[in-house]
């Protein structure tokens, strides 16, 4: 079953439910504006930039 990513705000309310797929790495920018979800290594996935 593919993983599903959810972004929460500071009050722990769901802000976004992002697409599901083969992802095992999450990177975010220092200013908190950009989020990258990636599938690397043994997980053949793709990159999504939000």
C-alpha distances in whole Angstrom, upper triangle without the diagonal:
4,7,9,13,16,19,22,26,28,29,25,25,22,23,20,16,15,13,9,9,9,11,13,17,18,22,24,28,31,32,29,29,26,22,21,17,16,14,17,18,15,13,14,14,16,18,19,22,22
4,7,10,13,17,20,23,26,27,23,23,20,20,17,14,12,10,6,5,6,8,10,13,15,19,21,25,28,29,25,25,22,19,17,13,13,11,14,16,14,11,12,11,13,15,15,18,19
4,7,10,13,16,20,23,23,20,20,17,18,15,12,10,9,6,6,6,7,8,11,12,16,18,22,24,25,22,22,20,16,15,11,11,11,14,16,15,11,13,11,13,14,14,16,17
4,7,10,13,17,20,20,17,16,13,14,11,8,7,6,4,7,9,8,10,12,12,15,17,20,23,24,20,20,18,14,14,10,12,12,16,18,18,14,16,13,14,14,13,15,14
4,7,10,14,16,18,14,14,11,11,9,6,5,7,7,9,11,9,10,11,9,12,13,17,19,20,16,16,14,11,11,9,11,13,16,19,19,16,17,14,14,13,11,13,12
4,7,10,13,14,11,10,7,8,6,4,6,9,10,13,14,13,14,14,11,14,14,17,19,19,15,15,14,11,13,11,14,16,19,22,23,19,21,18,17,16,14,14,12
4,7,10,11,9,9,6,6,5,6,8,11,13,15,17,15,15,14,11,13,12,14,16,16,12,12,12,10,12,12,15,18,21,24,25,22,23,20,19,17,14,13,11
4,7,8,5,5,5,5,7,9,11,15,16,19,20,18,18,17,14,15,14,16,17,16,12,14,14,13,15,15,19,21,24,27,28,25,26,23,23,20,18,17,14
4,5,5,6,7,6,9,12,14,18,20,22,24,21,22,20,17,17,14,16,16,15,11,13,14,14,17,18,21,24,27,30,31,28,29,26,25,23,20,18,15
4,5,7,10,10,13,15,18,21,23,25,27,24,24,22,18,18,16,17,16,15,12,14,16,16,19,20,24,27,29,32,33,30,32,29,28,25,23,21,18
4,6,9,10,13,16,19,22,24,26,28,26,25,24,21,21,19,20,20,19,16,18,20,19,22,23,26,29,31,34,35,32,34,31,30,28,25,24,20
4,6,9,11,13,16,19,20,23,25,23,22,21,19,20,18,20,20,19,16,18,19,18,20,20,24,26,28,31,32,29,31,28,28,25,23,22,19
4,6,9,11,14,18,19,22,24,23,23,22,20,21,19,21,22,20,17,18,19,18,20,20,24,26,29,32,32,29,31,28,27,25,22,21,18
4,6,7,11,14,16,19,21,20,21,20,17,19,17,20,21,20,16,17,17,16,18,17,21,23,26,29,29,26,28,25,24,22,19,19,15
4,7,10,13,16,19,21,19,21,20,17,17,16,17,19,17,14,13,14,13,16,16,20,22,26,29,30,26,27,24,23,20,17,16,13
4,6,10,12,15,18,17,18,18,15,16,15,17,19,18,14,14,13,12,14,14,17,20,23,26,27,23,24,21,19,17,14,14,10
4,7,9,12,15,14,16,16,14,16,16,19,21,21,17,16,15,13,14,13,16,18,21,24,24,21,21,18,17,16,13,14,12
4,7,10,12,11,14,14,12,14,14,17,20,20,16,15,14,11,11,10,12,14,18,21,22,18,18,15,14,13,10,11,9
4,7,10,10,13,14,13,16,17,20,23,23,19,18,16,13,12,10,12,13,17,20,20,16,16,12,12,12,9,11,11
4,7,8,11,13,13,16,18,21,24,25,21,21,18,15,13,10,11,11,15,18,17,14,14,11,11,12,11,14,14
4,6,9,12,13,16,18,22,25,26,23,22,19,16,13,10,9,9,12,15,14,10,10,7,9,10,10,14,15
4,7,10,12,15,18,21,25,26,23,23,20,16,13,10,8,6,9,11,10,6,7,5,8,10,11,15,16
4,6,8,11,14,18,21,23,20,20,17,13,10,6,5,4,7,10,10,7,8,6,8,8,9,12,14
4,7,10,14,17,20,22,19,20,17,13,11,8,6,5,7,9,9,7,10,9,10,10,12,14,16
4,7,10,14,16,19,16,17,14,11,8,6,5,6,7,10,12,10,12,10,11,9,11,12,14
4,7,10,13,15,13,13,11,7,6,5,6,9,10,13,15,13,15,13,12,10,10,10,11
4,7,10,12,10,11,8,6,5,7,8,11,12,15,18,16,17,15,14,11,10,9,10
4,7,8,6,8,6,4,6,9,11,15,16,19,22,20,21,18,16,13,12,9,9
4,5,5,6,5,7,9,12,14,18,19,22,24,23,23,21,19,15,14,11,11
4,5,8,9,10,12,15,18,21,22,24,27,26,27,24,22,19,18,15,14
4,6,8,10,13,17,19,23,24,27,30,28,29,26,24,20,18,15,13
4,6,8,11,14,17,21,22,25,28,26,26,23,21,18,16,13,11
4,7,10,14,17,20,22,26,28,26,26,23,20,17,14,11,8
4,7,10,13,17,19,22,25,22,22,19,16,13,10,7,6
4,7,10,14,16,19,21,19,19,16,14,10,8,6,5
4,6,10,12,16,18,15,16,13,10,7,6,4,6
4,7,10,13,15,12,13,10,8,6,5,7,8
4,6,10,12,9,9,7,6,4,6,9,11
4,7,8,5,6,4,5,7,9,12,15
4,6,5,6,7,8,9,12,15,17
4,5,7,9,11,13,16,18,21
4,6,9,12,14,18,20,23
4,6,9,12,14,18,20
4,7,10,13,17,20
4,7,10,13,16
4,7,10,13
4,7,10
4,6
4
